[in-house]
Structures are given as C-alpha cells and as structure tokens.
Amino acid sequence: MKTRISAFAVALAASTLTLSPAMAAEGQERSASVAYADLNLASEAGLAELDRRIDIASRRVCAYDAHQVGSRIRSAEARACYADARRSFEERFAAIVTRTNYGG
C-alpha cells in the first residue's frame, strides 16, 4: 500500500510554522509545528537550531523513524514524505529568515 502526500496545508501563526500533510492511504492527517520565536535567525547558532527543529518535526510527521518488524530500512513512502516535509518547511522558513535578516 503506497502512502503519498496528497496536499500540504501550511499556516503561519505568530511564532510557529505548522505543516499538515494529508496522508492519503492512511486516511488520517498529521501535522507538525516548528517554534522559532526564541531563535535569533540572524545568527549561525539560531539557524542551526532551526534546522534541528525542522528535522525533528519532519521525522515526526512522517513517522520517519518507525521501522517495520524485521527491517531497519525506512519505507520509500516515509523517505519521500520526510523529503517533502523538509522541503516544505525550508521553503516557508526561507521567507521568514530573509525578512528577519533584511527587514523585508
């Protein structure tokens, strides 16, 4: 059974970016949030922490670290979901980081 991300619904609320990929085959929706209000996005340390939080949220929303019994290999669906989730978070945070660094 293939799990595919059918849509991304992203909402920006105050200091949290939320990603909600609909998991079509499972019939359930999962979401993940990344808080960033406490980070200095103009610093390398702040950006590194943001990247860490994006990684954790992407792993959670896609069950990336869940393994099937008898295998340590991640499913193709989980890998694709993780890549899409990271890309979606990074695209949305790029605008936030740009605004923070350049006052746009």
C-alpha positions as CSV (number, residue, x, y, z in Angstrom):
1,M,0.0,0.0,0.0
2,K,1.5,3.3,-1.0
3,T,1.4,6.3,1.2
4,R,1.6,9.6,-0.6
5,I,1.3,13.1,0.4
6,S,-1.8,14.5,-1.3
7,A,-1.6,18.1,-0.1
8,F,0.3,20.4,2.2
9,A,-1.7,22.9,4.3
10,V,0.6,25.3,5.9
11,A,-0.4,28.0,8.3
12,L,1.8,30.6,9.9
13,A,0.6,31.6,13.4
14,A,2.6,34.1,15.4
15,S,5.9,32.3,16.1
16,T,5.1,28.8,14.9
17,L,5.1,27.3,11.4
18,T,2.8,24.3,11.1
19,L,2.9,21.7,8.4
20,S,-0.1,19.4,7.8
21,P,0.5,16.8,5.1
22,A,-2.6,14.7,4.4
23,M,-1.7,11.0,4.4
24,A,-4.0,9.7,1.7
25,A,-3.6,6.0,2.1
26,E,-3.8,6.1,5.9
27,G,-6.9,8.3,5.8
28,Q,-5.5,10.5,8.6
29,E,-3.9,13.8,8.8
30,R,-0.8,14.5,10.7
31,S,0.7,17.9,11.5
32,A,3.9,19.2,12.9
33,S,4.8,22.7,14.2
34,V,8.2,24.4,14.5
35,A,8.5,27.2,17.0
36,Y,11.1,29.8,16.2
37,A,10.2,32.9,18.3
38,D,13.0,32.2,20.7
39,L,15.6,31.9,18.0
40,N,17.9,34.6,16.6
41,L,17.6,33.7,12.9
42,A,20.3,36.2,12.0
43,S,22.9,34.0,13.8
44,E,24.5,30.7,12.7
45,A,23.5,29.2,16.1
46,G,19.9,30.2,15.6
47,L,19.8,28.8,12.1
48,A,21.4,25.5,13.2
49,E,18.8,25.1,15.9
50,L,16.0,25.9,13.4
51,D,17.4,23.2,11.1
52,R,17.4,20.8,14.0
53,R,13.8,21.6,14.8
54,I,12.8,21.2,11.2
55,D,14.4,17.8,11.1
56,I,12.7,16.6,14.3
57,A,9.3,17.9,13.1
58,S,9.7,16.3,9.6
59,R,10.7,13.0,11.2
60,R,7.6,13.0,13.5
61,V,5.0,14.0,10.9
62,C,6.2,11.3,8.5
63,A,6.9,8.5,11.1
64,Y,10.4,8.5,9.6
65,D,12.0,6.7,12.5
66,A,9.3,3.9,12.6
67,H,10.6,0.7,11.2
68,Q,8.7,-2.4,10.0
69,V,9.3,-5.5,12.0
70,G,12.3,-7.4,10.7
71,S,13.8,-4.5,8.8
72,R,15.9,-1.5,9.7
73,I,15.2,0.1,6.3
74,R,12.8,3.0,6.1
75,S,9.9,2.7,3.7
76,A,10.0,4.6,0.4
77,E,6.9,6.4,1.5
78,A,8.4,7.6,4.7
79,R,11.6,8.7,2.9
80,A,9.5,10.6,0.3
81,C,7.3,12.2,3.0
82,Y,10.3,13.3,5.0
83,A,11.9,14.9,2.0
84,D,8.7,16.7,1.1
85,A,8.1,17.8,4.6
86,R,11.7,19.2,5.0
87,R,11.5,20.9,1.6
88,S,8.1,22.5,2.6
89,F,9.3,23.7,5.9
90,E,12.6,25.1,4.4
91,E,10.8,26.9,1.7
92,R,8.4,28.6,4.1
93,F,11.2,29.4,6.6
94,A,13.3,30.9,3.8
95,A,10.9,33.9,3.6
96,I,10.9,34.3,7.4
97,V,14.7,34.2,7.6
98,T,15.0,36.7,4.7
99,R,12.6,39.0,6.4
100,T,14.5,38.7,9.7
101,N,17.9,39.3,8.1
102,Y,16.9,42.0,5.7
103,G,13.9,43.6,7.3
104,G,11.6,42.8,4.3
